[in-house]
Amino acid sequence: MVGQAAGVLQSALISSEAVIDHFQVIIAQLRVACFCTGSANLAQLRQAPLVAQT
């Protein structure tokens, strides 16, 4: 969740609806990441092993 300020501020310059849309995208991405790692929640996702591509 680091590095969100710029995106949120950019959305806020447009409208409050744009901020809501921004966070809905983030939530959807987190749900996909949880599904792909078998994590039931963000605490489990935080503990999921990282895989690096070479």
Biopython code that builds the backbone (N, CA, C, O; Angstrom):
import numpy as np
from Bio.PDB.StructureBuilder import StructureBuilder

atoms = [
    (1, "MET", "N", (0.808, -1.183, 0.000)),
    (1, "MET", "CA", (0.000, 0.000, 0.000)),
    (1, "MET", "C", (0.860, 1.260, 0.000)),
    (1, "MET", "O", (0.336, 2.363, 0.160)),
    (2, "VAL", "N", (2.116, 1.120, -0.170)),
    (2, "VAL", "CA", (2.959, 2.308, -0.235)),
    (2, "VAL", "C", (2.826, 2.956, -1.601)),
    (2, "VAL", "O", (2.487, 2.292, -2.581)),
    (3, "GLY", "N", (3.088, 4.227, -1.664)),
    (3, "GLY", "CA", (3.065, 4.931, -2.935)),
    (3, "GLY", "C", (1.680, 5.247, -3.447)),
    (3, "GLY", "O", (1.507, 5.424, -4.654)),
    (4, "GLN", "N", (0.697, 5.326, -2.592)),
    (4, "GLN", "CA", (-0.669, 5.594, -3.020)),
    (4, "GLN", "C", (-0.998, 7.080, -3.069)),
    (4, "GLN", "O", (-1.953, 7.475, -3.736)),
    (5, "ALA", "N", (-0.237, 7.899, -2.386)),
    (5, "ALA", "CA", (-0.593, 9.317, -2.251)),
    (5, "ALA", "C", (-0.726, 10.020, -3.595)),
    (5, "ALA", "O", (-1.694, 10.749, -3.813)),
    (6, "ALA", "N", (0.213, 9.818, -4.487)),
    (6, "ALA", "CA", (0.174, 10.521, -5.776)),
    (6, "ALA", "C", (-1.073, 10.148, -6.566)),
    (6, "ALA", "O", (-1.732, 11.019, -7.135)),
    (7, "GLY", "N", (-1.398, 8.876, -6.605)),
    (7, "GLY", "CA", (-2.581, 8.429, -7.331)),
    (7, "GLY", "C", (-3.869, 8.952, -6.725)),
    (7, "GLY", "O", (-4.787, 9.351, -7.440)),
    (8, "VAL", "N", (-3.930, 8.949, -5.404)),
    (8, "VAL", "CA", (-5.125, 9.443, -4.714)),
    (8, "VAL", "C", (-5.262, 10.944, -4.922)),
    (8, "VAL", "O", (-6.356, 11.435, -5.198)),
    (9, "LEU", "N", (-4.166, 11.669, -4.791)),
    (9, "LEU", "CA", (-4.225, 13.122, -4.985)),
    (9, "LEU", "C", (-4.603, 13.475, -6.415)),
    (9, "LEU", "O", (-5.368, 14.411, -6.646)),
    (10, "GLN", "N", (-4.074, 12.734, -7.368)),
    (10, "GLN", "CA", (-4.419, 12.975, -8.769)),
    (10, "GLN", "C", (-5.914, 12.733, -8.991)),
    (10, "GLN", "O", (-6.572, 13.499, -9.695)),
    (11, "SER", "N", (-6.441, 11.682, -8.397)),
    (11, "SER", "CA", (-7.873, 11.403, -8.501)),
    (11, "SER", "C", (-8.691, 12.470, -7.790)),
    (11, "SER", "O", (-9.758, 12.858, -8.266)),
    (12, "ALA", "N", (-8.197, 12.944, -6.656)),
    (12, "ALA", "CA", (-8.920, 13.956, -5.878)),
    (12, "ALA", "C", (-9.045, 15.265, -6.644)),
    (12, "ALA", "O", (-10.007, 16.008, -6.451)),
    (13, "LEU", "N", (-8.088, 15.550, -7.503)),
    (13, "LEU", "CA", (-8.174, 16.764, -8.317)),
    (13, "LEU", "C", (-9.309, 16.672, -9.327)),
    (13, "LEU", "O", (-9.815, 17.690, -9.799)),
    (14, "ILE", "N", (-9.702, 15.457, -9.653)),
    (14, "ILE", "CA", (-10.789, 15.250, -10.613)),
    (14, "ILE", "C", (-12.134, 15.316, -9.895)),
    (14, "ILE", "O", (-12.974, 16.160, -10.208)),
    (15, "SER", "N", (-12.331, 14.409, -8.922)),
    (15, "SER", "CA", (-13.592, 14.400, -8.173)),
    (15, "SER", "C", (-13.514, 13.376, -7.050)),
    (15, "SER", "O", (-12.612, 12.539, -7.013)),
    (16, "SER", "N", (-14.463, 13.458, -6.147)),
    (16, "SER", "CA", (-14.523, 12.456, -5.081)),
    (16, "SER", "C", (-14.879, 11.086, -5.658)),
    (16, "SER", "O", (-14.445, 10.058, -5.137)),
    (17, "GLU", "N", (-15.659, 11.073, -6.721)),
    (17, "GLU", "CA", (-16.003, 9.811, -7.390)),
    (17, "GLU", "C", (-14.746, 9.158, -7.979)),
    (17, "GLU", "O", (-14.628, 7.932, -7.968)),
    (18, "ALA", "N", (-13.819, 9.954, -8.485)),
    (18, "ALA", "CA", (-12.570, 9.420, -9.026)),
    (18, "ALA", "C", (-11.732, 8.779, -7.923)),
    (18, "ALA", "O", (-11.054, 7.779, -8.160)),
    (19, "VAL", "N", (-11.775, 9.349, -6.721)),
    (19, "VAL", "CA", (-11.057, 8.759, -5.587)),
    (19, "VAL", "C", (-11.677, 7.408, -5.238)),
    (19, "VAL", "O", (-10.962, 6.437, -4.991)),
    (20, "ILE", "N", (-12.993, 7.352, -5.219)),
    (20, "ILE", "CA", (-13.686, 6.089, -4.945)),
    (20, "ILE", "C", (-13.316, 5.052, -6.002)),
    (20, "ILE", "O", (-13.031, 3.902, -5.669)),
    (21, "ASP", "N", (-13.318, 5.451, -7.267)),
    (21, "ASP", "CA", (-12.939, 4.541, -8.358)),
    (21, "ASP", "C", (-11.510, 4.046, -8.183)),
    (21, "ASP", "O", (-11.223, 2.869, -8.401)),
    (22, "HIS", "N", (-10.617, 4.947, -7.788)),
    (22, "HIS", "CA", (-9.211, 4.601, -7.575)),
    (22, "HIS", "C", (-9.100, 3.484, -6.533)),
    (22, "HIS", "O", (-8.406, 2.490, -6.747)),
    (23, "PHE", "N", (-9.788, 3.659, -5.413)),
    (23, "PHE", "CA", (-9.705, 2.657, -4.355)),
    (23, "PHE", "C", (-10.430, 1.368, -4.721)),
    (23, "PHE", "O", (-10.046, 0.296, -4.254)),
    (24, "GLN", "N", (-11.459, 1.450, -5.539)),
    (24, "GLN", "CA", (-12.126, 0.232, -5.993)),
    (24, "GLN", "C", (-11.187, -0.611, -6.854)),
    (24, "GLN", "O", (-11.214, -1.840, -6.783)),
    (25, "VAL", "N", (-10.367, 0.036, -7.657)),
    (25, "VAL", "CA", (-9.368, -0.685, -8.462)),
    (25, "VAL", "C", (-8.346, -1.342, -7.544)),
    (25, "VAL", "O", (-7.985, -2.501, -7.746)),
    (26, "ILE", "N", (-7.875, -0.606, -6.534)),
    (26, "ILE", "CA", (-6.894, -1.159, -5.590)),
    (26, "ILE", "C", (-7.480, -2.383, -4.874)),
    (26, "ILE", "O", (-6.812, -3.407, -4.730)),
    (27, "ILE", "N", (-8.728, -2.261, -4.429)),
    (27, "ILE", "CA", (-9.381, -3.375, -3.736)),
    (27, "ILE", "C", (-9.491, -4.584, -4.658)),
    (27, "ILE", "O", (-9.244, -5.711, -4.230)),
    (28, "ALA", "N", (-9.855, -4.363, -5.904)),
    (28, "ALA", "CA", (-9.954, -5.466, -6.866)),
    (28, "ALA", "C", (-8.594, -6.129, -7.074)),
    (28, "ALA", "O", (-8.508, -7.354, -7.150)),
    (29, "GLN", "N", (-7.539, -5.333, -7.165)),
    (29, "GLN", "CA", (-6.194, -5.882, -7.346)),
    (29, "GLN", "C", (-5.765, -6.696, -6.131)),
    (29, "GLN", "O", (-5.138, -7.746, -6.273)),
    (30, "LEU", "N", (-6.102, -6.215, -4.937)),
    (30, "LEU", "CA", (-5.770, -6.959, -3.724)),
    (30, "LEU", "C", (-6.546, -8.272, -3.649)),
    (30, "LEU", "O", (-6.017, -9.283, -3.189)),
    (31, "ARG", "N", (-7.792, -8.255, -4.100)),
    (31, "ARG", "CA", (-8.583, -9.496, -4.114)),
    (31, "ARG", "C", (-7.962, -10.526, -5.053)),
    (31, "ARG", "O", (-7.906, -11.712, -4.729)),
    (32, "VAL", "N", (-7.499, -10.075, -6.209)),
    (32, "VAL", "CA", (-6.842, -10.984, -7.158)),
    (32, "VAL", "C", (-5.565, -11.539, -6.543)),
    (32, "VAL", "O", (-5.296, -12.736, -6.641)),
    (33, "ALA", "N", (-4.777, -10.673, -5.910)),
    (33, "ALA", "CA", (-3.535, -11.122, -5.283)),
    (33, "ALA", "C", (-3.821, -12.136, -4.180)),
    (33, "ALA", "O", (-3.106, -13.130, -4.052)),
    (34, "CYS", "N", (-4.860, -11.893, -3.382)),
    (34, "CYS", "CA", (-5.242, -12.854, -2.334)),
    (34, "CYS", "C", (-5.660, -14.181, -2.948)),
    (34, "CYS", "O", (-5.259, -15.242, -2.468)),
    (35, "PHE", "N", (-6.458, -14.130, -4.001)),
    (35, "PHE", "CA", (-6.906, -15.357, -4.664)),
    (35, "PHE", "C", (-5.714, -16.142, -5.212)),
    (35, "PHE", "O", (-5.628, -17.356, -5.029)),
    (36, "CYS", "N", (-4.806, -15.451, -5.876)),
    (36, "CYS", "CA", (-3.671, -16.123, -6.520)),
    (36, "CYS", "C", (-2.705, -16.738, -5.512)),
    (36, "CYS", "O", (-2.016, -17.708, -5.826)),
    (37, "THR", "N", (-2.652, -16.183, -4.315)),
    (37, "THR", "CA", (-1.733, -16.701, -3.300)),
    (37, "THR", "C", (-2.432, -17.593, -2.283)),
    (37, "THR", "O", (-1.788, -18.154, -1.396)),
    (38, "GLY", "N", (-3.751, -17.724, -2.412)),
    (38, "GLY", "CA", (-4.491, -18.532, -1.452)),
    (38, "GLY", "C", (-4.642, -17.857, -0.102)),
    (38, "GLY", "O", (-4.870, -18.523, 0.908)),
    (39, "SER", "N", (-4.516, -16.552, -0.082)),
    (39, "SER", "CA", (-4.624, -15.788, 1.164)),
    (39, "SER", "C", (-6.082, -15.433, 1.428)),
    (39, "SER", "O", (-6.793, -14.986, 0.528)),
    (40, "ALA", "N", (-6.522, -15.636, 2.668)),
    (40, "ALA", "CA", (-7.906, -15.331, 3.034)),
    (40, "ALA", "C", (-8.092, -13.865, 3.404)),
    (40, "ALA", "O", (-9.211, -13.352, 3.389)),
    (41, "ASN", "N", (-6.987, -13.190, 3.737)),
    (41, "ASN", "CA", (-7.079, -11.793, 4.157)),
    (41, "ASN", "C", (-5.732, -11.106, 3.935)),
    (41, "ASN", "O", (-4.771, -11.729, 3.483)),
    (42, "LEU", "N", (-5.679, -9.823, 4.258)),
    (42, "LEU", "CA", (-4.449, -9.063, 4.011)),
    (42, "LEU", "C", (-3.297, -9.508, 4.903)),
    (42, "LEU", "O", (-2.137, -9.441, 4.496)),
    (43, "ALA", "N", (-3.604, -9.958, 6.108)),
    (43, "ALA", "CA", (-2.545, -10.448, 6.995)),
    (43, "ALA", "C", (-1.865, -11.672, 6.383)),
    (43, "ALA", "O", (-0.641, -11.796, 6.426)),
    (44, "GLN", "N", (-2.662, -12.570, 5.816)),
    (44, "GLN", "CA", (-2.084, -13.744, 5.153)),
    (44, "GLN", "C", (-1.353, -13.347, 3.880)),
    (44, "GLN", "O", (-0.307, -13.913, 3.563)),
    (45, "LEU", "N", (-1.892, -12.384, 3.153)),
    (45, "LEU", "CA", (-1.229, -11.923, 1.933)),
    (45, "LEU", "C", (0.140, -11.343, 2.259)),
    (45, "LEU", "O", (1.097, -11.544, 1.512)),
    (46, "ARG", "N", (0.234, -10.630, 3.364)),
    (46, "ARG", "CA", (1.503, -10.039, 3.785)),
    (46, "ARG", "C", (2.559, -11.116, 4.019)),
    (46, "ARG", "O", (3.750, -10.879, 3.818)),
    (47, "GLN", "N", (2.117, -12.301, 4.447)),
    (47, "GLN", "CA", (3.040, -13.402, 4.740)),
    (47, "GLN", "C", (3.302, -14.302, 3.533)),
    (47, "GLN", "O", (4.142, -15.198, 3.607)),
    (48, "ALA", "N", (2.600, -14.079, 2.435)),
    (48, "ALA", "CA", (2.763, -14.925, 1.248)),
    (48, "ALA", "C", (4.172, -14.757, 0.679)),
    (48, "ALA", "O", (4.690, -13.642, 0.627)),
    (49, "PRO", "N", (4.788, -15.851, 0.255)),
    (49, "PRO", "CA", (6.136, -15.759, -0.313)),
    (49, "PRO", "C", (6.124, -15.011, -1.649)),
    (49, "PRO", "O", (5.188, -15.131, -2.440)),
    (50, "LEU", "N", (7.171, -14.251, -1.875)),
    (50, "LEU", "CA", (7.326, -13.515, -3.128)),
    (50, "LEU", "C", (8.083, -14.370, -4.127)),
    (50, "LEU", "O", (8.979, -15.128, -3.756)),
    (51, "VAL", "N", (7.722, -14.247, -5.384)),
    (51, "VAL", "CA", (8.400, -14.974, -6.455)),
    (51, "VAL", "C", (8.993, -13.940, -7.398)),
    (51, "VAL", "O", (8.286, -13.059, -7.888)),
    (52, "ALA", "N", (10.285, -14.049, -7.650)),
    (52, "ALA", "CA", (10.960, -13.110, -8.539)),
    (52, "ALA", "C", (11.158, -13.747, -9.903)),
    (52, "ALA", "O", (11.554, -14.908, -10.002)),
    (53, "GLN", "N", (10.881, -12.986, -10.954)),
    (53, "GLN", "CA", (11.150, -13.457, -12.310)),
    (53, "GLN", "C", (12.564, -13.049, -12.686)),
    (53, "GLN", "O", (13.015, -11.951, -12.359)),
    (54, "THR", "N", (13.255, -13.941, -13.371)),
    (54, "THR", "CA", (14.611, -13.603, -13.818)),
    (54, "THR", "C", (14.691, -13.635, -15.313)),
    (54, "THR", "O", (15.754, -13.378, -15.880)),
]
sb = StructureBuilder()
sb.init_structure("model")
sb.init_model(0)
sb.init_chain("A")
sb.init_seg("    ")
for serial, (resi, resn, name, xyz) in enumerate(atoms, 1):
    if name == "N":
        sb.init_residue(resn, " ", resi, " ")
    sb.init_atom(name, np.array(xyz, "f"), 0.0, 1.0, " ", f" {name:<3s}", serial, name[0])
structure = sb.get_structure()
